[in-house]
């Protein structure tokens, strides 16, 4: 039985790889839609990027819904300094031929989750603004969310500030709403995702014979000053791809149940996620926090999935000619 999912995202290169991995897994994942949010770049561009990535994969039929252009209470901070002016520097993929859906991401999330027969899994790859507003507007949907898998936060040091990871820094109030909602959450903080570095050795198994593999290798081999410095290894960390990989291959990951709180007060620690890894606070766990992963196996399986996706794109192109 395929897992029904919604991908909430702010593409971003590692978001792009996550989306492509999900699109390659048609026998395992049923993508109800993609919702976009402002984060790595503004929401107009993240929406265009989601459409571009779906088109690259030969799946322009996947509905994309543009979401929130601003965090709930703070001014927007973006990350062009890391991901390029268009968010997908290095990929060089065409503009989309189809537009996004006319409806906003938040009502789409509400309606789609309410209508899910067996419960919906939400893959959160960017700031949590859309998801938080959906929960605030329709609290009943939390009973229809099977699991919320989030890339965000840091057990140790941040990557946007000394205290905060980028997604939670951008909208800490949204993150606080989500972690206080009583949802089944799996969290991928930086200490886990910085193990998923796309080193040259791990990229060796990516065959650049089709458009998907070529675009991914072009993206992952580009220069990005400081992009992997926190990971301590050569290559770019693929933070968001871990979320989709977890759904496909959960045995590659290990973690523990923890209590997580988000700092919302302005100051040097705004956006910090306090993850009680050792259970010192005595508060009940509100998330399963991933601490380690088998990165070599994960990248080998992603490479195999990309090859399958390129074959699918080739077969669809033949069918249209």
N, C-alpha and C positions, 0 to 999 in steps of 0.2 A: 504494500500500500504506500503510495507516494505521500510525502509530508507536504501539506499545504503551507506555503510561506508567503509573506510579504517582505520585500526588501526595502528598508527605509535608509536612504543613502545620500551622500554629498560628493559624488565622484569628482576628483581624486583617483590617482593611479591605483592604489591598493583596493579601493572600492571597485574599480573597473575589473580587476582580476577576480574579485569576489563575485561580481555579477556574471562574468564569463564562466566561472566555475559552476555557479548555480544553473546557468543555461545549458551547460554540458551534461547535467545530471537529470535529464528528463524522466528517467525511469525511477528516480528516487525523490525528486522534488517537483512539486506542482506550484509554479509561481503565479499567484493570483494577481500580482501587480507590483510595481516599483513606485515608491513615493520618494520625492526629493526634498531636500532641506538645505538652507544656507549653511555653509560650513567652510570646506576647503576653498570654495569660491561662492559667489552669490547664487541665489536659487535659480535665476534664469539660466545661468551657465551650468549648474549641476543638472538641471532638467535636460538641457541640450546634450550634455555628456551622457546621461543615462540612455537617451534615445540613440546617440551615436554608438554606444557599446552594444545595445540590442541589435542595431542594424548590422554591425560588424559580425555578430554571431548568427546572422540570418534569421533573427527573431524580432522583426519590427512589430509583430502582432502583440508583443507583451505590453500591456497598458502601463503608461507612465503618467503619474499625477504630480504636478508641481505643488509644493507645500509652502512652509513658512519662510518668509524672507528675512525675519529678524528673530533673535532669541526672545524669550518671554519678557524679560525686564532689563537686559543689558544691551549696549550697542554691539553690533556684529563685529567679530574679529575673523579674518579669513587667512588663508595660508598660501597665497600665490608665491611667496618666497620659497616654498618647499615644492609645490606641485606645478608651478608655472602659471602663466597668465590665464590659460583656459582650463586649468586643473588637470589636464591630461598631457602635459608636456612629454614629448618623446613618442607618443602613439601615432600621431599623424594619420588620423582616420577621418573620413568625410563627414560633412554636415548631414544631419538626419533629413530624410525625405518625407517622414511623417511627423505630424505635430504631437504634442502631449495631449492627454485627455482634457476635456474642458472642466471637469470637476476638480476641486481642491483636494489635496492629499488627506486632510483631517476628516471630512465627511466620508471620503472613500474608505479610510481605515475603519471608521465606525461601522459603516454599512457592511463592509467585507467581513469584519470580525463577527458582527452579529449574525451574518448569514452563513458562517462556517459550520458545517455539520458536525465535524469531529474536533473542532478547535483549531485555531490558527497559530502558527509559529511566526514570530516577528523577528527578523534579522536586522538589528539596529547598527548601522555602520557609521553614523555621523552624530551630530548633536541630537538630543532626544526631544526637540521642540514639538514636532508633529505628534509623537506618541504621547507626550505629556498632555497636550491640549485635547487629544482624543479621549484620554482617561478623565480629564476634568469635565469635558462636555458630556460624556456618556460613561459614567462609572460602572455601568452594568457590563461593559465589554470585557472587564478583567476576568470574568468567569468563563469567557470564551477564548481566552488566550492560553494556548497549550504551554508555550514557553516563549520567553523573550531572551534572545541571545544577543548580548551587547558587546561591542568593542568600545572600551572606554575606561578611564581611570588609571590609577597607578598605585601599586602596593608600596612603592618606594619613591623614586624621584619622578617628576613630571617631564614632559617634552615641550610644553608651551611656556610654563614657568617652572621655577624650582619645585613647586608644590603640585602643579596640575597638569594632567594630560589634556590634549587639545579639545576633544569633543566635550568633556565635562567643563572645561574652562569657558568654551563658547556659550554654553547655556547650563550653568549649574542649577538654576531653579528648576529647569525641566528634569534634570537628572534626579534632583531631590524628590520631585513628584513621583517619578517612576519607581525609585527605590522605597518609597513610603506607601506604595499602592498595594502591597501584599501579593505581588505577582511571582510566579516561578521564573527566576532569572538565572541565566548563566552568564558570567562576566569574564571577558578577556581583557585584563589590564596589561599595561606596558611590560611588566616583568615577564609575562608569558609571550606577548606578541613580538618582543625584541629577540626572541629565540627563533622566530620565523624569518630569517634574513635570506634574501635571494642571492646567495653567493655564486660566484662563477661556477663552482663545482656543482651546485644544485641546479643551475641553469643549463648545464651541459646536456641534460636529457630532454630539453625543449627543442623539438624539431621545428625550425622556421621555414616550413615548406608551404604553409597556408597563410591566409591573411590574419587569422587570430594569433597563431604562434609568432608570426613576424612582428605584429603590433606589440605583443607582450614583451618579446625580447628587446625591441627597440626602446620600450619604456623602461625596462629593468636594467638595461645596460647604459643608460644615459648618465651623465655626470649630475650629481645632486649634492652640492657641498653640505656636509653635516648630516646628510640624510640617514647614514648608518652609524654615525659616531656613537650614539648611545647604545647601539647593539654590540659594539666592540668587534665588528667583523666587516669584511668588504662586501658591499651589496646593500640593497634597499630592504628594509623590513616590510613584510606584507601583513600589516596588522589586520585588515578587514577580511582577508581571505581565510583567516583562522575561523571566523564565524561560520562560514559555509562548510569548510572542511570538517568542523566539529559535527555538523548535522550528518555529513556523509560517512565519516570515519571516527566515531566517538572514542574508540579504543586507543587512538593516538594521543589522547589528552588525559591529564590527571589534575585534580584540584581538590578543594574541600569547601564545605559549607561555612560561610562567614557572615558576620554582620557588617554592612557597608553603609556609611553615612557620607553626605556630600556637603562641603562647606559653601554656603551661599553668601556670606558676609563679604563685602568688598574689602580688599586688602591683599597682602602678598600671598595668602593661602586660598583665595577664592577659586572654587572649582576642584579643590583637593578632595580625593576620595580616601576616607579613612577606612581601611580594610582590616578588620580585627582577625588577622590570620591565626593568631594563637588563642583566640577566644578569651582574652583577658577581661573584656568588658561585661561578660555575662549576659549580653543581650541576644535574643534569638536570631538565628541566621536569616537573612533575607536574600541571599544569593549564593549560588555555587560558583566559586572563584577558581578559574583555571590557573595553575601554577607552573606546569611544565608540559612539554609536547615533544613528539618525535618529529623534528623538522625535516630530517632527511627523507623519512617515509612520506611525510605530507607533501613535500615538493615533488617527489617521484610520482605520487598519485595525481597531483595537479597537472604535471606534464602529460601524463597519460590521458587525462580528461581533456586537455587542450588539443591533443592529437585527434581524439574522437570528435571534438567540436569542429575542428577544421575539416574532417571527413564529412560531417553532416552539412557544413556550409558548401562543400564541393558538390555533394549530391543534390542539394537544393538548387544550386546554380545550373547543374546539368538539366534538372527537370524543367527549368524555366527557359532553356534555350532550345 
